């Protein structure tokens, strides 16, 4: 059944989701902040800055007027986490009756520790709020390669999203665990930076496997403390997304870690980049949230120290290896 989908955010992920929504039979209108992106999509049917080399369906339209993109049956919110509240705060009253606002941004708000769906619920009272997450590189979705994700929300919202967004090579599972899929999507970016650091430093595959496994333990501890379910974090939006982001060189978080491990500073790495490294944005927010709930997250803490230049890579590795080893499966608050 065809409908209309608005996409708020013209980066790689927003553009890839727009392409999939169109493949699923929807009319698609994408809002981008950058006027050159809007022009390129509408006239050349490409997004050369954020998704180069990919031909877009000419039926995908773009606009600089957010009011038009929000006036759709389903609105996918795909802005960088640092700008999420600012943009959503200007959207109350723009959605038609019964529309779904689906958060596709992975992150935690600095200062408040709010998840993106919590911000959406605050700024868009009365709207149907949902989230989409899972192992999904934008380039692979854009190329129509097989991908599986999870959507979460209340009532029949996940079913509506699954029907609207499922396509031949985009499989959509359903959940009611908003907290679980958001924590998995946000924290895995920090762990992916750690994995990149290990590989860039030449520490080997054993080290990366250990970081993925122990990183998942940190994700589960935080998710459960916030009310998420462990099984959600063992699924697509937790373990699945973590494995992809911590091993794939299409990941900005992983490749940032690679460069850090090879000795470059974070400032130097970011000097010529336009895209956001969400794990770097999330790291201090994750730690603040963990401290609030009395949870130890040593891998995330080490990444934050390295990114801030307060700890060298070698000292961070040493600090992790010298920690006392407790029970492997103790997911209680405060465990390490």
LUMTOR-928937 format. One line per 2 residues: number of its first residue (from 1); for each residue x, y, z of N, C-alpha, C. Coordinates in nm, 2 decimals, padded with zeros to 4 digits. Each point is the difference from the previous one (the first is absolute). Example, Ala and Ser with C-alpha at 12.3 -4.5 7.8 and 13.67 -1.06 7.14 Angstrom:
1> 01.32 -00.57 00.78 -00.09 00.12 00.00 00.09 00.12 00.00  -00.04 00.11 -00.07 00.09 00.11 00.00 -00.08 00.11 00.08
# end
This chain:
1> 00.09 -00.12 00.00 -00.09 00.12 00.00 00.09 00.12 00.00  -00.02 00.09 -00.10 00.08 00.12 -00.01 -00.05 00.11 00.09
3> 00.09 00.09 00.05 -00.03 00.11 00.08 00.10 00.11 -00.03  00.01 00.09 00.09 00.10 00.11 -00.01 00.10 00.00 00.11
5> 00.12 00.02 -00.03 00.11 00.00 00.10 00.08 00.13 -00.01  00.02 00.07 00.11 00.09 00.11 00.01 00.12 -00.04 00.07
7> 00.12 00.05 -00.05 00.13 -00.03 00.06 00.06 00.13 00.04  00.03 00.01 00.13 00.06 00.13 00.05 00.14 -00.03 00.03
9> 00.08 00.05 -00.10 00.15 -00.02 00.01 00.05 -00.06 -00.13  00.09 00.08 -00.07 00.05 -00.04 -00.13 00.14 -00.05 00.00
11> 00.04 -00.07 00.11 00.13 -00.06 00.00 -00.01 -00.14 -00.07  00.11 -00.08 00.02 00.00 -00.13 -00.07 -00.11 -00.09 00.05
13> -00.03 -00.01 00.13 -00.10 -00.09 00.05 -00.14 00.05 -00.04  -00.02 00.13 00.01 -00.13 00.05 -00.04 -00.03 -00.02 -00.15
15> 00.10 00.01 -00.08 -00.02 -00.02 -00.14 -00.02 -00.14 -00.03  00.07 -00.09 00.06 -00.02 -00.15 -00.02 -00.13 -00.04 00.05
17> -00.05 00.05 00.11 -00.14 -00.03 00.05 -00.10 00.05 -00.10  00.02 00.12 -00.06 -00.09 00.05 -00.10 -00.01 -00.09 -00.12
19> 00.12 -00.06 -00.04 00.00 -00.09 -00.11 -00.08 -00.13 00.03  00.02 -00.05 00.12 -00.07 -00.12 00.03 -00.15 00.03 00.01
21> -00.04 00.11 00.06 -00.14 00.04 00.01 -00.07 00.00 -00.14  00.08 00.06 -00.09 -00.05 00.00 -00.14 -00.01 -00.14 -00.06
23> 00.09 -00.08 00.03 00.00 -00.14 -00.05 -00.13 -00.07 00.05  -00.03 00.03 00.13 -00.12 -00.06 00.06 -00.13 00.05 -00.05
25> 00.01 00.10 -00.09 -00.13 00.05 -00.07 -00.05 00.13 00.05  00.07 00.07 00.08 -00.05 00.12 00.06 00.04 00.12 -00.08
27> -00.08 00.11 00.01 00.05 00.13 -00.05 00.09 00.06 00.11  00.12 00.05 -00.04 00.10 00.04 00.09 00.04 00.14 -00.02
29> 00.01 00.08 00.11 00.04 00.14 00.00 00.11 00.01 00.11  00.12 00.04 -00.04 00.11 00.01 00.09 00.04 00.15 00.03
31> 00.01 00.03 00.13 00.05 00.13 00.04 00.15 00.00 00.03  00.07 00.09 -00.06 00.14 00.01 00.03 00.03 00.15 00.04
33> 00.09 00.02 00.09 00.04 00.13 00.05 00.08 00.07 -00.11  00.08 -00.08 -00.08 00.09 00.06 -00.10 -00.07 00.02 -00.13
35> 00.00 00.12 -00.05 -00.08 00.03 -00.12 00.07 -00.07 -00.12  00.13 -00.02 00.00 00.07 -00.06 -00.11 -00.04 -00.15 00.00
37> -00.03 -00.06 00.11 -00.05 -00.14 00.00 -00.14 -00.01 -00.06  -00.08 00.09 00.04 -00.14 00.01 -00.06 00.01 00.01 -00.15
39> 00.08 00.09 -00.05 00.01 00.03 -00.14 00.05 -00.13 -00.07  00.10 -00.06 00.05 00.06 -00.12 -00.06 -00.10 -00.11 -00.01
41> -00.08 -00.02 00.11 -00.10 -00.11 00.00 -00.11 00.03 -00.11  -00.04 00.12 00.00 -00.11 00.03 -00.09 00.04 00.01 -00.15
43> 00.12 00.05 -00.03 00.03 00.02 -00.14 00.09 -00.11 -00.05  00.10 -00.05 00.08 00.09 -00.11 -00.05 -00.03 -00.13 00.06
45> -00.09 -00.01 00.09 -00.04 -00.13 00.06 00.12 -00.07 00.06  00.07 00.08 00.09 00.12 -00.06 00.07 00.02 00.09 00.12
47> 00.07 -00.06 00.10 00.05 00.07 00.11 00.15 -00.01 00.01  00.07 00.08 -00.08 00.15 -00.02 -00.02 00.08 00.02 00.13
49> -00.04 00.08 00.09 00.07 00.02 00.12 -00.01 -00.11 00.10  -00.12 -00.04 00.03 -00.02 -00.10 00.10 -00.02 -00.14 -00.04
51> -00.04 -00.02 -00.13 -00.01 -00.14 -00.05 00.04 00.00 -00.15  00.13 00.02 -00.02 00.05 00.01 -00.14 00.00 -00.13 -00.07
53> -00.02 00.01 -00.13 00.00 -00.11 -00.09 -00.13 -00.08 00.00  -00.11 00.05 00.06 -00.12 -00.07 00.00 -00.11 00.07 -00.07
55> -00.06 -00.06 -00.10 -00.11 00.06 -00.07 -00.13 -00.01 00.07  -00.07 00.11 00.02 -00.13 00.00 00.07 -00.11 -00.01 -00.09
57> -00.11 -00.06 00.05 -00.12 -00.01 -00.08 -00.05 00.14 -00.02  -00.03 00.04 -00.13 -00.04 00.14 -00.03 -00.13 00.04 00.07
59> -00.08 -00.10 00.05 -00.12 00.03 00.07 00.02 00.05 00.14  00.12 -00.02 00.05 00.03 00.06 00.14 00.02 00.15 -00.02
61> -00.07 00.07 00.08 00.01 00.15 -00.01 00.06 00.05 00.13  00.06 00.12 -00.01 00.07 00.06 00.11 -00.05 00.14 00.02
63> 00.01 00.05 00.13 -00.05 00.14 00.03 00.08 00.06 00.11  00.00 00.13 00.00 00.07 00.07 00.11 -00.11 00.05 00.10
65> -00.13 -00.03 -00.03 -00.11 00.04 00.09 -00.04 -00.12 00.08  00.03 00.00 00.13 -00.03 -00.12 00.09 -00.15 -00.02 00.01
67> -00.07 00.10 -00.01 -00.15 -00.01 00.02 -00.06 -00.10 -00.11  00.06 00.00 -00.12 -00.05 -00.09 -00.10 00.04 -00.14 00.03
69> 00.12 -00.03 00.04 00.05 -00.13 00.02 -00.07 -00.07 00.12  -00.04 00.09 00.10 -00.07 -00.05 00.12 -00.15 -00.03 -00.03
71> -00.05 00.04 -00.11 -00.15 -00.02 -00.03 -00.02 -00.13 -00.07  00.04 -00.11 00.06 00.00 -00.13 -00.06 -00.06 -00.11 00.09
73> -00.03 -00.11 -00.05 -00.06 -00.11 00.09 00.11 -00.05 00.10  00.12 -00.01 -00.05 00.11 -00.04 00.09 00.12 00.09 -00.02
75> 00.06 00.05 00.11 00.11 00.09 -00.01 00.12 -00.06 00.07  00.10 -00.02 -00.08 00.13 -00.06 00.06 00.09 00.11 00.04
77> 00.04 00.00 00.13 00.08 00.10 00.06 00.15 -00.05 -00.01  00.08 00.06 -00.08 00.13 -00.05 -00.03 00.11 00.11 00.01
79> -00.02 00.09 00.10 00.09 00.11 00.02 00.12 -00.05 00.09  00.12 00.07 -00.01 00.10 -00.03 00.10 -00.05 00.02 00.14
81> 00.04 -00.08 00.10 -00.05 00.01 00.13 00.02 00.13 00.07  00.11 00.07 -00.04 00.04 00.13 00.06 -00.11 00.11 -00.04
83> -00.06 -00.02 -00.11 -00.10 00.10 -00.05 -00.14 -00.05 00.01  -00.02 -00.12 00.06 -00.13 -00.07 00.00 -00.11 00.09 00.07
85> 00.03 00.04 00.13 -00.10 00.08 00.07 -00.04 00.13 -00.07  00.11 00.07 -00.05 -00.02 00.13 -00.06 -00.10 -00.01 -00.12
87> 00.02 -00.11 -00.08 -00.08 -00.01 -00.12 -00.14 -00.05 00.04  -00.01 -00.10 00.09 -00.13 -00.05 00.04 -00.09 00.10 00.07
89> 00.07 00.09 00.07 -00.07 00.10 00.08 -00.08 00.10 -00.09  00.04 00.01 -00.13 -00.07 00.08 -00.09 -00.11 -00.07 -00.08
91> -00.03 -00.12 00.04 -00.09 -00.08 -00.08 -00.14 -00.03 00.06  -00.03 00.04 00.13 -00.14 -00.02 00.05 -00.10 00.06 -00.09
93> -00.11 -00.07 -00.03 -00.11 00.05 -00.08 00.02 -00.02 -00.15  00.12 -00.06 -00.04 00.02 -00.02 -00.14 -00.05 -00.13 -00.05
95> -00.02 -00.10 00.09 -00.03 -00.13 -00.04 -00.15 -00.02 -00.02  -00.05 -00.07 -00.10 -00.14 -00.02 -00.02 -00.05 -00.10 00.11
97> -00.13 00.00 00.02 -00.06 -00.09 00.10 00.03 -00.15 -00.03  00.05 -00.07 00.10 00.03 -00.14 -00.01 00.14 -00.03 -00.06
99> 00.08 00.10 -00.03 00.13 -00.02 -00.06 00.09 -00.07 00.11  00.11 -00.06 -00.05 00.10 -00.06 00.09 00.13 00.07 -00.02
101> 00.06 00.04 00.11 00.13 00.06 00.00 00.10 -00.11 00.04  00.08 -00.04 -00.09 00.09 -00.12 00.03 00.14 00.05 00.01
103> 00.06 -00.02 00.11 00.14 00.05 00.03 00.10 -00.10 -00.06  00.08 00.04 -00.09 00.10 -00.08 -00.06 00.14 00.05 00.03
105> 00.01 00.09 00.10 00.13 00.05 00.04 00.05 -00.08 00.13  00.12 -00.03 00.00 00.06 -00.08 00.11 00.08 00.09 00.09
107> -00.04 00.02 00.12 00.08 00.09 00.09 -00.07 00.02 00.13  00.07 00.07 00.09 -00.04 00.04 00.13 00.03 00.15 00.01
109> -00.10 00.08 00.05 00.02 00.14 00.01 00.10 00.04 00.11  00.09 00.09 -00.04 00.10 00.05 00.10 -00.08 00.09 00.10
111> 00.04 -00.01 00.12 -00.06 00.08 00.11 -00.11 -00.07 00.06  -00.10 -00.04 -00.07 -00.12 -00.06 00.06 00.00 -00.15 00.01
113> 00.08 -00.07 -00.09 00.00 -00.14 00.00 -00.12 -00.06 -00.07  -00.08 00.08 -00.06 -00.12 -00.05 -00.07 00.03 -00.08 -00.12
115> -00.08 -00.10 -00.02 00.00 -00.07 -00.13 -00.08 00.08 -00.10  00.03 -00.02 -00.13 -00.06 00.08 -00.11 -00.16 -00.02 00.01
117> -00.05 -00.11 00.03 -00.15 -00.01 00.01 -00.05 00.07 00.12  00.08 00.02 00.10 -00.05 00.08 00.12 -00.01 00.15 -00.04
119> 00.10 00.04 -00.08 00.00 00.14 -00.05 -00.13 00.02 -00.09  -00.02 -00.10 -00.09 -00.11 00.01 -00.09 -00.13 00.01 00.08
121> -00.01 -00.09 00.10 -00.13 00.00 00.08 -00.02 00.13 00.07  00.11 00.07 00.05 -00.01 00.13 00.07 -00.04 00.11 -00.10
123> 00.06 00.00 -00.11 -00.02 00.11 -00.10 -00.12 -00.02 -00.09  -00.05 -00.12 -00.01 -00.11 -00.03 -00.09 -00.11 -00.07 00.08
125> -00.05 00.06 00.10 -00.11 -00.07 00.09 -00.12 -00.04 -00.08  -00.04 -00.12 00.02 -00.12 -00.05 -00.06 00.02 -00.07 -00.13
127> 00.13 00.00 -00.05 00.03 -00.07 -00.13 00.03 -00.14 00.03  -00.01 -00.09 -00.11 00.04 -00.13 00.01 00.15 -00.01 -00.02
129> 00.08 -00.04 00.10 00.14 00.00 00.00 00.05 -00.14 -00.01  00.10 -00.02 -00.09 00.06 -00.14 -00.02 00.15 00.02 -00.03
131> 00.07 -00.11 -00.01 00.14 00.00 -00.03 00.03 -00.11 -00.10  00.10 00.02 -00.08 00.06 -00.10 -00.09 00.14 -00.02 00.02
133> 00.05 -00.12 00.02 00.14 -00.02 00.02 00.04 -00.14 -00.05  00.13 -00.02 -00.01 00.05 -00.13 -00.05 00.13 00.01 -00.08
135> 00.06 -00.11 -00.04 00.12 00.00 -00.08 -00.02 00.04 -00.14  00.03 00.13 -00.03 -00.05 00.05 -00.13 00.09 00.11 -00.05
137> 00.11 -00.03 -00.07 00.08 00.10 -00.06 -00.08 00.07 -00.11  00.01 00.13 -00.01 -00.08 00.07 -00.09 00.03 -00.04 -00.15
139> 00.13 -00.02 -00.03 00.04 -00.03 -00.13 -00.06 -00.13 -00.05  -00.01 -00.10 00.09 -00.06 -00.13 -00.03 -00.15 00.01 -00.02
141> -00.07 00.08 00.08 -00.14 00.02 -00.02 -00.03 00.07 -00.13  00.08 00.10 -00.03 -00.01 00.07 -00.12 00.02 -00.09 -00.12
143> 00.08 -00.10 00.01 00.03 -00.09 -00.12 -00.10 -00.11 00.00  -00.10 00.00 00.09 -00.11 -00.10 00.01 00.06 -00.14 00.03
145> 00.10 00.00 00.09 00.05 -00.13 00.05 -00.08 -00.04 00.12  -00.01 -00.14 00.03 -00.08 -00.05 00.10 00.03 00.06 00.14
147> -00.10 00.05 00.07 00.02 00.07 00.13 -00.12 -00.04 00.09  00.02 -00.01 00.13 -00.10 -00.03 00.09 00.01 00.10 00.12
149> -00.11 00.07 00.04 00.00 00.09 00.10 -00.12 -00.03 00.10  -00.01 00.08 00.11 -00.11 -00.01 00.09 -00.07 00.13 00.02
151> -00.13 00.00 00.00 -00.07 00.12 00.04 -00.07 -00.02 00.13  -00.01 00.10 00.08 -00.06 -00.01 00.13 -00.10 00.11 00.03
153> -00.10 -00.02 00.07 -00.10 00.10 00.03 -00.12 -00.07 00.08  -00.10 00.08 00.02 -00.12 -00.05 00.07 -00.11 -00.04 -00.09
155> -00.08 -00.09 00.05 -00.12 -00.04 -00.08 00.03 -00.05 -00.13  -00.08 00.04 -00.11 00.02 -00.05 -00.13 00.11 00.08 -00.08
157> 00.06 00.10 00.07 00.10 00.08 -00.07 00.11 -00.08 -00.07  00.07 -00.10 00.07 00.10 -00.08 -00.07 -00.06 -00.07 -00.12
159> -00.12 -00.06 00.01 -00.05 -00.07 -00.12 -00.03 00.10 -00.11  -00.04 00.12 00.02 -00.02 00.10 -00.10 00.13 00.03 -00.07
161> 00.11 00.02 00.08 00.13 00.03 -00.06 00.05 -00.12 -00.08  -00.01 -00.12 00.06 00.05 -00.12 -00.08 -00.07 -00.01 -00.13
163> -00.13 00.02 -00.01 -00.07 00.00 -00.12 00.04 00.10 -00.10  00.03 00.12 00.05 00.03 00.11 -00.09 00.14 00.00 -00.05
165> 00.10 -00.06 00.08 00.14 00.01 -00.03 00.06 -00.13 -00.05  -00.07 -00.11 00.01 00.05 -00.12 -00.04 00.01 -00.01 -00.16
167> 00.11 -00.04 -00.05 00.02 -00.01 -00.14 00.07 -00.14 -00.03  00.02 -00.02 -00.12 00.06 -00.13 -00.04 00.13 -00.04 00.08
169> 00.08 00.10 00.02 00.13 -00.03 00.07 00.01 00.08 00.13  -00.11 00.05 00.06 00.01 00.07 00.12 -00.11 -00.06 00.09
171> 00.05 -00.08 00.10 -00.09 -00.08 00.08 -00.02 00.07 00.14  -00.12 00.02 00.04 -00.03 00.08 00.12 -00.07 -00.09 00.10
173> 00.07 -00.02 00.12 -00.05 -00.07 00.11 -00.07 00.11 00.09  -00.08 -00.06 00.10 -00.08 00.09 00.08 00.03 -00.02 00.15
175> -00.01 00.11 00.08 00.03 -00.01 00.14 -00.08 00.11 00.07  -00.02 -00.02 00.14 -00.05 00.11 00.08 00.10 00.05 00.10
177> 00.13 -00.03 -00.02 00.11 00.04 00.09 00.07 00.11 -00.06  -00.05 00.12 00.02 00.06 00.12 -00.05 00.14 00.03 00.06
179> 00.00 -00.02 00.13 00.13 00.02 00.08 00.11 -00.09 -00.05  -00.04 -00.13 -00.02 00.10 -00.10 -00.04 00.07 00.03 -00.14
181> -00.09 00.03 -00.10 00.06 00.03 -00.13 00.07 00.13 -00.01  -00.03 00.10 00.09 00.07 00.12 00.00 00.14 -00.01 00.06
183> 00.00 -00.07 00.12 00.13 -00.01 00.07 00.09 -00.08 -00.09  -00.04 -00.11 -00.06 00.08 -00.08 -00.09 00.06 00.09 -00.11
185> -00.08 00.08 -00.06 00.04 00.08 -00.11 00.10 00.11 00.04  -00.02 00.05 00.12 00.09 00.12 00.04 00.13 -00.05 00.05
187> 00.00 -00.10 00.09 00.13 -00.04 00.07 00.09 -00.08 -00.09  -00.06 -00.07 -00.10 00.09 -00.08 -00.09 00.10 00.09 -00.08
189> -00.04 00.12 -00.02 00.09 00.09 -00.07 00.13 00.03 00.08  -00.02 00.01 00.13 00.12 00.02 00.09 00.09 -00.12 00.00
191> -00.06 -00.12 00.01 00.08 -00.12 00.00 00.07 -00.02 -00.14  -00.07 00.04 -00.10 00.06 -00.01 -00.14 00.13 00.08 -00.01
193> 00.00 00.12 00.07 00.13 00.08 00.00 00.11 -00.08 00.07  -00.04 -00.06 00.12 00.10 -00.08 00.07 00.06 -00.12 -00.09
195> -00.09 -00.06 -00.07 00.04 -00.11 -00.09 00.10 00.05 -00.11  -00.04 00.12 -00.06 00.09 00.06 -00.09 00.14 00.03 00.05
197> 00.00 00.06 00.12 00.12 00.03 00.07 00.09 -00.13 00.01  -00.06 -00.11 00.05 00.07 -00.12 00.02 00.06 -00.05 -00.13
199> -00.07 00.01 -00.11 00.05 -00.05 -00.13 00.10 00.10 -00.06  -00.02 00.13 00.02 00.10 00.09 -00.05 00.13 -00.01 00.08
201> -00.01 -00.04 00.12 00.13 -00.01 00.08 00.06 -00.14 -00.02  -00.06 -00.08 -00.08 00.06 -00.13 -00.03 -00.02 -00.10 00.12
203> -00.10 00.01 00.07 -00.02 -00.09 00.12 -00.07 -00.13 -00.04  -00.05 -00.02 -00.12 -00.04 -00.13 -00.05 -00.15 -00.02 00.02
205> -00.04 -00.11 -00.07 -00.14 -00.04 00.00 -00.05 -00.05 00.13  00.09 -00.06 00.08 -00.05 -00.04 00.14 -00.04 00.12 00.08
207> 00.07 00.11 -00.01 -00.03 00.12 00.08 -00.14 00.05 -00.05  -00.02 00.01 -00.13 -00.12 00.05 -00.05 -00.12 -00.09 00.04
209> 00.02 -00.13 00.00 -00.11 -00.09 00.04 -00.03 00.02 00.15  00.10 00.02 00.08 -00.02 00.03 00.14 -00.07 00.13 00.02
211> 00.03 00.10 -00.07 -00.06 00.13 00.01 -00.15 -00.01 -00.04  -00.03 -00.07 -00.11 -00.14 -00.02 -00.04 -00.08 -00.07 00.11
213> 00.06 -00.11 00.05 -00.07 -00.07 00.11 -00.02 00.08 00.12  00.10 00.06 00.05 -00.01 00.07 00.13 -00.07 00.13 -00.02
215> 00.01 00.06 -00.12 -00.08 00.12 -00.04 -00.15 -00.03 00.00  -00.04 -00.12 -00.05 -00.14 -00.04 00.01 -00.04 -00.01 00.14
217> 00.08 -00.05 00.09 -00.03 -00.01 00.14 -00.03 00.14 00.06  00.08 00.10 -00.04 -00.03 00.14 00.04 -00.13 00.05 -00.05
219> -00.03 -00.03 -00.13 -00.12 00.04 -00.06 -00.12 -00.06 00.07  00.01 -00.13 00.04 -00.12 -00.07 00.06 -00.02 00.06 00.14
221> 00.11 00.02 00.08 -00.01 00.06 00.13 -00.08 00.13 00.00  00.04 00.09 -00.09 -00.06 00.13 -00.01 -00.15 -00.01 -00.04
223> -00.02 -00.08 -00.11 -00.13 -00.02 -00.05 -00.10 -00.05 00.10  00.04 -00.10 00.08 -00.08 -00.06 00.10 -00.03 00.10 00.11
225> 00.10 00.07 00.04 -00.02 00.10 00.11 -00.10 00.11 -00.04  -00.01 00.03 -00.13 -00.10 00.10 -00.05 -00.13 -00.06 -00.04
227> -00.02 -00.13 00.02 -00.13 -00.07 -00.02 -00.01 -00.08 -00.13  00.11 -00.01 -00.08 00.00 -00.08 -00.12 00.01 -00.15 00.04
229> -00.02 -00.08 -00.10 00.01 -00.15 00.02 00.13 -00.06 -00.06  00.06 -00.09 00.07 00.12 -00.06 -00.05 -00.01 -00.06 -00.13
231> -00.11 -00.07 -00.03 -00.02 -00.06 -00.13 00.00 00.09 -00.12  -00.05 00.13 00.03 00.01 00.10 -00.11 00.15 00.03 -00.03
233> 00.08 00.01 00.10 00.14 00.04 -00.02 00.08 -00.12 -00.05  -00.05 -00.12 00.00 00.06 -00.11 -00.07 -00.04 -00.01 -00.14
235> -00.09 00.08 -00.05 -00.05 -00.01 -00.13 00.06 00.10 -00.10  -00.08 00.03 -00.10 00.05 00.08 -00.11 00.05 00.14 00.04
237> -00.08 00.06 00.09 00.03 00.14 00.04 00.11 00.01 00.11  00.04 -00.12 00.05 00.11 00.00 00.10 00.12 -00.07 -00.06
239> 00.01 -00.13 00.02 00.11 -00.08 -00.05 00.02 00.02 -00.15  -00.11 -00.01 -00.08 00.02 00.01 -00.14 00.06 00.13 -00.04
241> -00.05 00.11 00.05 00.05 00.13 -00.04 00.15 00.02 00.05  00.02 -00.06 00.12 00.14 00.01 00.06 00.10 -00.07 -00.09
243> -00.03 -00.12 -00.04 00.09 -00.08 -00.08 00.03 00.07 -00.13  -00.11 00.05 -00.07 00.02 00.08 -00.12 00.09 00.12 00.01
245> -00.03 00.08 00.10 00.07 00.13 00.02 00.14 -00.02 00.05  00.02 -00.11 00.07 00.14 -00.02 00.06 00.09 -00.08 -00.09
247> -00.05 -00.04 -00.12 00.09 -00.08 -00.09 00.00 00.06 -00.14  -00.10 00.08 -00.04 -00.01 00.05 -00.14 00.07 00.13 -00.02
249> 00.08 00.01 -00.11 00.07 00.12 -00.03 -00.09 00.11 -00.07  -00.13 -00.03 -00.01 -00.09 00.11 -00.04 -00.04 00.08 00.12
251> 00.03 -00.05 00.12 -00.04 00.06 00.13 00.09 00.12 00.03  -00.06 00.12 00.01 00.08 00.12 00.04 00.06 -00.02 00.14
253> -00.07 -00.06 00.09 00.05 -00.02 00.13 00.12 -00.10 00.00  -00.01 -00.11 -00.07 00.11 -00.09 00.00 00.12 00.06 -00.07
255> -00.02 00.07 -00.11 00.12 00.06 -00.07 00.06 00.11 00.08  -00.08 00.07 00.07 00.06 00.10 00.09 00.09 -00.06 00.11
257> -00.05 -00.11 00.05 00.08 -00.08 00.10 00.13 -00.05 -00.07  -00.01 -00.05 -00.12 00.12 -00.04 -00.07 00.11 00.11 00.00
259> -00.05 00.12 -00.04 00.10 00.11 -00.01 00.05 00.04 00.14  -00.08 00.00 00.10 00.05 00.02 00.14 00.10 -00.10 00.04
261> -00.02 -00.13 -00.04 00.09 -00.10 00.04 00.13 00.01 -00.08  00.00 00.07 -00.11 00.12 00.02 -00.08 00.08 00.13 00.04
263> -00.06 00.07 00.10 00.08 00.11 00.06 -00.05 00.14 -00.03  -00.11 00.01 -00.08 -00.05 00.13 -00.03 -00.09 00.05 00.11
265> -00.01 00.13 00.02 -00.09 00.06 00.10 -00.14 00.01 -00.06  -00.10 00.00 00.09 -00.14 00.01 -00.05 -00.02 00.13 -00.07
267> 00.06 00.11 00.04 -00.02 00.13 -00.06 00.06 -00.01 -00.15  00.11 -00.06 -00.02 00.06 -00.02 -00.13 -00.09 -00.08 -00.09
269> -00.06 -00.11 00.06 -00.08 -00.09 -00.08 -00.13 00.08 -00.05  -00.05 00.08 00.08 -00.13 00.07 -00.03 00.02 00.12 -00.08
271> 00.12 00.05 -00.02 00.02 00.13 -00.07 -00.06 00.01 -00.13  00.00 -00.11 -00.08 -00.05 00.01 -00.14 -00.13 -00.09 -00.02
273> -00.07 -00.03 00.11 -00.12 -00.08 -00.01 -00.12 00.09 00.01  -00.11 -00.03 -00.08 -00.13 00.06 00.02 -00.09 -00.08 00.08
275> 00.02 -00.13 -00.01 -00.10 -00.10 00.07 00.04 -00.01 00.15  -00.11 -00.02 00.08 00.02 -00.01 00.14 00.04 -00.14 00.04
277> 00.09 -00.01 00.10 00.04 -00.13 00.06 -00.08 -00.01 00.13  -00.11 -00.07 -00.01 -00.10 00.00 00.11 00.06 -00.06 00.13
279> 00.09 -00.09 -00.01 00.06 -00.06 00.12 00.08 00.10 00.08  00.06 00.09 -00.07 00.07 00.11 00.08 -00.09 00.09 00.07
281> -00.11 00.03 -00.07 -00.11 00.08 00.06 -00.06 -00.07 00.12  -00.02 -00.13 -00.01 -00.08 -00.08 00.10 00.09 -00.03 00.12
283> 00.13 -00.01 -00.02 00.08 -00.06 00.11 -00.02 00.08 00.14  00.02 00.13 00.00 -00.02 00.06 00.13 -00.14 -00.01 00.06
285> -00.10 00.00 -00.09 -00.14 -00.01 00.04 -00.03 -00.14 00.05  00.06 -00.10 -00.06 -00.02 -00.14 00.05 00.06 -00.01 00.14
287> 00.12 00.06 00.02 00.06 -00.01 00.13 -00.08 00.07 00.11  -00.05 00.12 -00.04 -00.08 00.07 00.10 -00.13 -00.07 00.04
289> -00.06 -00.07 -00.10 -00.12 -00.08 00.03 00.04 -00.12 00.08  00.11 -00.06 -00.03 00.05 -00.12 00.08 00.02 00.04 00.15
291> 00.07 00.11 00.02 00.03 00.05 00.13 -00.13 00.03 00.08  -00.10 00.05 -00.07 -00.13 00.03 00.07 -00.06 -00.13 00.05
293> 00.02 -00.11 -00.07 -00.06 -00.13 00.04 00.10 -00.09 00.07  00.12 00.05 00.03 00.09 -00.08 00.08 00.06 -00.12 -00.08
295> 00.02 00.02 -00.13 00.05 -00.11 -00.08 00.14 00.03 -00.05  00.09 -00.10 00.01 00.13 00.02 -00.06 00.00 -00.04 -00.14
297> 00.07 00.08 -00.09 00.01 -00.03 -00.14 00.14 00.04 -00.04  00.10 -00.09 00.04 00.14 00.03 -00.02 00.05 00.02 -00.14
299> -00.06 -00.07 -00.10 00.04 00.01 -00.14 -00.04 00.14 -00.05  -00.13 00.04 00.03 -00.05 00.13 -00.04 00.08 00.11 00.07
301> 00.04 -00.02 00.12 00.07 00.10 00.07 00.14 00.02 -00.06  00.07 -00.11 -00.04 00.13 00.00 -00.06 -00.01 00.08 -00.13
303> -00.10 -00.03 -00.08 -00.02 00.07 -00.13 -00.01 00.15 00.02  -00.09 00.04 00.10 -00.02 00.14 00.03 00.13 00.07 00.04
305> 00.08 -00.07 00.08 00.13 00.05 00.04 00.10 00.02 -00.12  00.00 -00.09 -00.09 00.09 00.01 -00.12 -00.05 00.11 -00.09
307> -00.13 00.00 -00.02 -00.05 00.11 -00.09 00.03 00.14 00.05  -00.01 00.01 00.13 00.03 00.13 00.07 00.14 00.03 00.01
309> 00.09 -00.09 -00.03 00.14 00.02 00.01 00.06 -00.01 00.14  -00.09 -00.05 00.09 00.05 -00.02 00.14 00.07 -00.13 00.03
311> 00.00 -00.09 -00.10 00.06 -00.13 00.02 00.06 -00.04 -00.13  00.12 -00.06 00.00 00.05 -00.05 -00.13 -00.07 -00.14 -00.03
313> 00.01 -00.04 -00.12 -00.05 -00.13 -00.04 00.06 -00.11 00.09  00.14 00.00 00.01 00.07 -00.10 00.07 -00.04 -00.01 00.15
315> -00.02 00.12 00.06 -00.04 00.01 00.14 -00.15 -00.05 00.01  -00.08 00.03 -00.09 -00.14 -00.05 00.00 -00.01 -00.15 00.00
317> 00.08 -00.06 -00.09 00.01 -00.14 -00.01 00.05 -00.07 00.13  00.10 00.06 00.05 00.06 -00.05 00.13 -00.11 00.01 00.11
319> -00.07 00.11 00.01 -00.10 00.01 00.10 -00.11 -00.10 -00.01  -00.04 -00.03 -00.12 -00.10 -00.10 -00.02 00.05 -00.15 00.04
321> 00.12 -00.03 -00.04 00.05 -00.13 00.02 00.04 -00.03 00.15  00.02 00.11 00.07 00.03 -00.02 00.14 -00.12 00.00 00.10
323> -00.12 00.02 -00.06 -00.12 00.00 00.09 -00.02 -00.14 00.05  -00.05 -00.01 00.12 -00.04 -00.13 00.06 -00.10 -00.07 -00.09
325> 00.01 -00.12 -00.02 -00.10 -00.08 -00.09 -00.10 -00.06 00.09  -00.13 00.03 -00.01 -00.10 -00.06 00.08 -00.08 -00.10 -00.08
327> -00.13 -00.02 00.03 -00.08 -00.10 -00.07 -00.03 00.06 -00.14  00.01 -00.09 -00.10 -00.02 00.05 -00.14 -00.14 00.04 -00.02
329> -00.10 -00.06 00.06 -00.14 00.03 -00.03 -00.07 00.07 00.11  00.07 00.08 00.08 -00.06 00.09 00.10 -00.04 00.13 -00.06
331> -00.13 00.01 -00.03 -00.05 00.12 -00.07 -00.06 00.10 00.10  00.02 -00.02 00.13 -00.06 00.09 00.10 00.07 00.13 00.00
333> -00.07 00.11 00.04 00.06 00.13 00.01 00.12 -00.01 00.08  00.10 00.07 -00.04 00.13 00.01 00.07 00.10 -00.11 -00.04
335> -00.05 -00.10 -00.07 00.10 -00.11 -00.04 00.09 00.06 -00.11  00.11 -00.07 -00.01 00.10 00.05 -00.10 00.05 -00.11 -00.09
# end
